[in-house]
Amino acid sequence: MSQYIAQNITTGSLVVGTTALQLTTEPTAIKVLVKAALANTGIVYIGKVGVTANTTAGTDGYELTA
């Protein structure tokens, strides 16, 4: 079994309001881990470009609660 060892790990955080934001522009990103902050009081929706907060069937996001 072969294993891939990450050579370049990038970390960061975003403060999100009511507008969709792109998490990364890295074309070679293999995995993105998204976690709500402990102090989060709202709901974050994760999805493709144009994600909505469960208002349009084609762009509904995955709900990430606090």
Backbone as a printed PyTorch tensor [residue, N CA C, xyz], in Angstrom:
tensor([[[  0.8430,  -1.1710,   0.0000],
         [  0.0000,   0.0000,   0.0000],
         [  0.8930,   1.2390,   0.0000]],

        [[  0.6210,   2.1640,  -0.8990],
         [  1.4000,   3.3960,  -0.9390],
         [  0.6760,   4.4800,  -0.1540]],

        [[  1.4510,   5.3870,   0.3870],
         [  0.8890,   6.4990,   1.1490],
         [  1.3910,   7.8010,   0.5540]],

        [[  0.5080,   8.7950,   0.5560],
         [  0.8890,  10.1260,   0.1050],
         [  1.1650,  10.9710,   1.3370]],

        [[  2.3310,  11.5720,   1.4090],
         [  2.6760,  12.4420,   2.5260],
         [  2.6170,  13.8720,   2.0100]],

        [[  1.7490,  14.6580,   2.6170],
         [  1.5790,  16.0450,   2.1910],
         [  2.8580,  16.8330,   2.4290]],

        [[  3.3040,  17.5160,   1.4210],
         [  4.5050,  18.3370,   1.5240],
         [  4.1670,  19.7850,   1.8630]],

        [[  3.0240,  20.2450,   1.4190],
         [  2.6440,  21.6470,   1.6150],
         [  1.2400,  21.7100,   2.2080]],

        [[  1.1620,  21.8280,   3.5060],
         [ -0.1340,  21.9320,   4.1740],
         [ -0.3950,  23.4040,   4.4500]],

        [[ -1.5560,  23.8680,   4.0570],
         [ -1.9280,  25.2530,   4.2560],
         [ -3.1130,  25.3080,   5.2050]],

        [[ -3.0850,  26.2280,   6.1300],
         [ -4.2060,  26.4100,   7.0420],
         [ -4.6700,  27.8480,   6.9710]],

        [[ -5.8580,  28.0930,   7.4550],
         [ -6.3690,  29.4530,   7.4570],
         [ -7.7890,  29.4870,   7.9690]],

        [[ -8.3550,  30.6560,   7.9840],
         [ -9.7360,  30.8000,   8.4130],
         [-10.3740,  31.9460,   7.6530]],

        [[-11.6890,  31.9180,   7.5910],
         [-12.4640,  32.9700,   6.9390],
         [-13.5640,  33.4200,   7.8740]],

        [[-13.8410,  34.7060,   7.8710],
         [-15.0090,  35.2290,   8.5560],
         [-16.0700,  35.3770,   7.4770]],

        [[-17.1810,  34.6940,   7.6540],
         [-18.2080,  34.6350,   6.6180],
         [-19.4320,  35.4200,   7.0400]],

        [[-19.9740,  36.1730,   6.1110],
         [-21.2190,  36.9030,   6.3390],
         [-22.3470,  36.2330,   5.5790]],

        [[-23.0650,  37.0020,   4.7890],
         [-24.1870,  36.4510,   4.0280],
         [-23.8760,  36.2820,   2.5490]],

        [[-22.6290,  36.5070,   2.1580],
         [-22.2150,  36.3750,   0.7760],
         [-21.3290,  35.1410,   0.6160]],

        [[-21.5310,  34.3890,  -0.4650],
         [-20.7200,  33.1930,  -0.7160],
         [-19.2510,  33.5760,  -0.8940]],

        [[-18.3520,  32.7640,  -0.3330],
         [-16.9110,  32.9710,  -0.4570],
         [-16.2600,  31.7010,  -0.9690]],

        [[-15.2060,  31.8620,  -1.7660],
         [-14.4330,  30.7250,  -2.2500],
         [-13.3710,  30.4060,  -1.2070]],

        [[-13.2890,  29.1250,  -0.8130],
         [-12.3480,  28.7390,   0.2330],
         [-10.9050,  28.7050,  -0.2260]],

        [[-10.6570,  28.2250,  -1.4340],
         [ -9.2860,  28.1340,  -1.9240],
         [ -9.2460,  28.3640,  -3.4270]],

        [[ -8.1120,  28.8410,  -3.8900],
         [ -7.8910,  28.9880,  -5.3350],
         [ -6.7830,  28.0500,  -5.7880]],

        [[ -6.3320,  27.1810,  -4.8870],
         [ -5.2610,  26.2290,  -5.1980],
         [ -5.7450,  25.1960,  -6.2120]],

        [[ -5.1880,  25.1760,  -7.4100],
         [ -5.6420,  24.2090,  -8.4180],
         [ -5.2550,  22.7690,  -8.0860]],

        [[ -4.3010,  22.5960,  -7.1710],
         [ -3.8490,  21.2460,  -6.8390],
         [ -4.3460,  20.7920,  -5.4690]],

        [[ -5.2900,  21.5080,  -4.8930],
         [ -5.7970,  21.1230,  -3.5730],
         [ -6.4060,  19.7290,  -3.6510]],

        [[ -5.9870,  18.8610,  -2.7710],
         [ -6.4810,  17.4910,  -2.7390],
         [ -7.6520,  17.3690,  -1.7930]],

        [[ -7.5630,  18.0400,  -0.6740],
         [ -8.6080,  17.9310,   0.3320],
         [ -8.7390,  19.2600,   1.0540]],

        [[ -9.9710,  19.6280,   1.3680],
         [-10.2360,  20.8160,   2.1630],
         [-11.0780,  20.3820,   3.3500]],

        [[-10.6420,  20.6970,   4.5480],
         [-11.3790,  20.3710,   5.7620],
         [-12.0290,  21.6500,   6.2610]],

        [[-13.3360,  21.6140,   6.4500],
         [-14.0790,  22.7930,   6.8840],
         [-14.6950,  22.4930,   8.2400]],

        [[-14.5020,  23.4030,   9.1830],
         [-15.0300,  23.2350,  10.5290],
         [-15.5260,  24.5790,  11.0220]],

        [[-16.6900,  24.5830,  11.6570],
         [-17.2130,  25.8170,  12.2380],
         [-16.4620,  26.1220,  13.5280]],

        [[-16.2570,  27.3820,  13.7930],
         [-15.6150,  27.7910,  15.0440],
         [-16.5380,  27.4750,  16.2180]],

        [[-15.9720,  27.2350,  17.3850],
         [-16.7790,  26.9320,  18.5650],
         [-17.7480,  28.0610,  18.8990]],

        [[-17.3470,  29.2980,  18.6160],
         [-18.1960,  30.4500,  18.9250],
         [-19.2210,  30.7430,  17.8270]],

        [[-19.2660,  29.9200,  16.7800],
         [-20.1840,  30.1440,  15.6830],
         [-21.6270,  30.1220,  16.1750]],

        [[-22.4140,  31.1210,  15.7860],
         [-23.8170,  31.1750,  16.2000],
         [-24.7680,  31.0270,  15.0240]],

        [[-24.2360,  30.9380,  13.8360],
         [-25.0720,  30.8300,  12.6420],
         [-24.8870,  29.4950,  11.9520]],

        [[-25.4280,  29.3950,  10.7620],
         [-25.3080,  28.1910,   9.9390],
         [-24.4850,  28.5450,   8.7150]],

        [[-23.5210,  27.6950,   8.3840],
         [-22.6890,  27.8720,   7.2000],
         [-23.1400,  26.8390,   6.1740]],

        [[-23.2580,  27.2420,   4.9100],
         [-23.6280,  26.3230,   3.8400],
         [-22.4300,  26.1310,   2.9310]],

        [[-22.0640,  24.8770,   2.7020],
         [-20.9250,  24.5320,   1.8660],
         [-21.4520,  23.9520,   0.5670]],

        [[-20.9370,  24.4270,  -0.5630],
         [-21.4010,  23.9100,  -1.8400],
         [-20.6210,  24.4800,  -2.9950]],

        [[-21.1520,  24.2400,  -4.1860],
         [-20.4860,  24.7120,  -5.3980],
         [-20.6980,  26.2070,  -5.5840]],

        [[-20.1400,  26.7520,  -6.6360],
         [-20.2700,  28.1730,  -6.9270],
         [-21.7470,  28.5550,  -6.9440]],

        [[-22.0800,  29.6450,  -6.2660],
         [-23.4640,  30.1030,  -6.2140],
         [-24.2920,  29.4140,  -5.1390]],

        [[-23.6300,  28.8030,  -4.1650],
         [-24.3430,  28.0850,  -3.1040],
         [-25.3700,  29.0020,  -2.4380]],

        [[-26.5110,  28.4220,  -2.0960],
         [-27.5560,  29.1760,  -1.3980],
         [-27.8880,  28.4980,  -0.0790]],

        [[-28.5710,  29.2170,   0.7650],
         [-28.9470,  28.7220,   2.0900],
         [-30.2910,  28.0150,   2.0180]],

        [[-30.3050,  26.8910,   1.2930],
         [-31.5130,  26.0820,   1.1340],
         [-32.7000,  26.8820,   0.6130]],

        [[-32.4290,  27.7160,  -0.4070],
         [-33.5090,  28.4930,  -1.0090],
         [-33.7670,  28.1070,  -2.4590]],

        [[-32.8090,  27.4320,  -3.0930],
         [-32.9620,  27.0280,  -4.4860],
         [-32.4580,  25.5960,  -4.6250]],

        [[-33.3000,  24.7050,  -5.1010],
         [-32.9610,  23.2790,  -5.1550],
         [-31.6320,  22.9910,  -5.8540]],

        [[-31.3150,  23.6790,  -6.9430],
         [-30.1020,  23.4030,  -7.7110],
         [-28.8200,  23.8680,  -7.0540]],

        [[-28.9020,  24.7430,  -6.0610],
         [-27.6790,  25.2820,  -5.4510],
         [-27.6680,  25.1700,  -3.9290]],

        [[-28.5950,  24.4160,  -3.3730],
         [-28.6090,  24.2520,  -1.9200],
         [-27.2660,  23.7350,  -1.4370]],

        [[-26.8060,  24.2490,  -0.3380],
         [-25.5400,  23.8190,   0.2170],
         [-25.7030,  22.7820,   1.3040]],

        [[-24.5770,  22.2100,   1.7130],
         [-24.5340,  21.2800,   2.8410],
         [-24.4750,  22.1240,   4.0960]],

        [[-25.3800,  21.8950,   5.0080],
         [-25.4810,  22.7070,   6.2170],
         [-24.4420,  22.2930,   7.2640]],

        [[-23.6510,  23.2520,   7.7170],
         [-22.6610,  23.0310,   8.7560],
         [-23.0580,  23.8960,   9.9440]],

        [[-23.5780,  23.2830,  10.9940],
         [-24.0300,  24.0550,  12.1470],
         [-22.9010,  24.2620,  13.1410]],

        [[-23.1530,  25.1040,  14.0940],
         [-22.1450,  25.4340,  15.1100],
         [-21.7360,  24.1890,  15.8850]]])
